Amino acid sequence: MDVLVALKAGKCPLSWDAVGHLLRSFFCPMRSHIKEERQLIGRIRKALEAAALAQRTDVATEAA
């Protein structure tokens, strides 16, 4: 965070290569984390859809 503030103020002591490395080291794990969360949300949605379908099937079977 301090590096970003220093960049904004135009007083960053680090080279652009170092700043790029810092940003990459932050964003790469962040992308991986977001990907895993999206996969988890997809699994939850599928499970909820399957449960809703099973419930509708049970209701239809009972009515028949």
C-alpha positions as CSV (number, residue, x, y, z in Angstrom):
1,M,0.0,0.0,0.0
2,D,2.8,2.4,0.8
3,V,4.3,1.8,-2.6
4,L,1.1,2.8,-4.3
5,V,0.8,5.9,-2.2
6,A,4.4,6.8,-3.0
7,L,3.8,6.2,-6.7
8,K,0.8,8.5,-6.6
9,A,2.9,11.2,-5.0
10,G,5.7,10.6,-7.5
11,K,8.1,9.7,-4.7
12,C,8.5,5.9,-5.1
13,P,12.0,4.8,-4.3
14,L,11.5,1.5,-6.2
15,S,12.3,0.8,-9.8
16,W,9.4,0.1,-12.2
17,D,10.5,-3.5,-12.4
18,A,10.2,-3.9,-8.6
19,V,6.8,-2.3,-8.7
20,G,5.7,-4.6,-11.5
21,H,6.9,-7.6,-9.5
22,L,5.0,-6.4,-6.4
23,L,1.8,-6.0,-8.4
24,R,2.2,-9.4,-10.1
25,S,2.9,-11.1,-6.7
26,F,-0.4,-9.6,-5.5
27,F,-2.6,-10.2,-8.5
28,C,-1.6,-13.8,-9.4
29,P,-2.8,-15.3,-6.2
30,M,-5.9,-13.1,-6.2
31,R,-6.9,-14.4,-9.7
32,S,-6.4,-18.0,-8.4
33,H,-8.6,-17.2,-5.4
34,I,-11.3,-15.7,-7.5
35,K,-11.3,-18.7,-9.8
36,E,-11.7,-21.1,-6.9
37,E,-14.5,-19.0,-5.4
38,R,-16.3,-19.0,-8.8
39,Q,-16.0,-22.8,-9.0
40,L,-17.3,-23.2,-5.5
41,I,-20.3,-21.0,-6.3
42,G,-21.0,-23.0,-9.4
43,R,-21.0,-26.2,-7.4
44,I,-23.4,-24.7,-4.9
45,R,-25.7,-23.5,-7.7
46,K,-25.8,-27.0,-9.2
47,A,-26.5,-28.6,-5.8
48,L,-29.4,-26.1,-5.2
49,E,-30.8,-26.7,-8.7
50,A,-30.6,-30.5,-8.2
51,A,-32.4,-30.2,-4.8
52,A,-35.1,-28.0,-6.3
53,L,-35.6,-30.5,-9.2
54,A,-35.8,-33.4,-6.7
55,Q,-38.4,-31.5,-4.6
56,R,-40.5,-30.7,-7.7
57,T,-40.3,-34.4,-8.7
58,D,-41.4,-35.5,-5.3
59,V,-44.3,-33.1,-5.3
60,A,-45.4,-34.3,-8.7
61,T,-45.1,-37.9,-7.7
62,E,-47.2,-37.4,-4.6
63,A,-49.9,-35.6,-6.6
64,A,-50.2,-38.4,-9.1
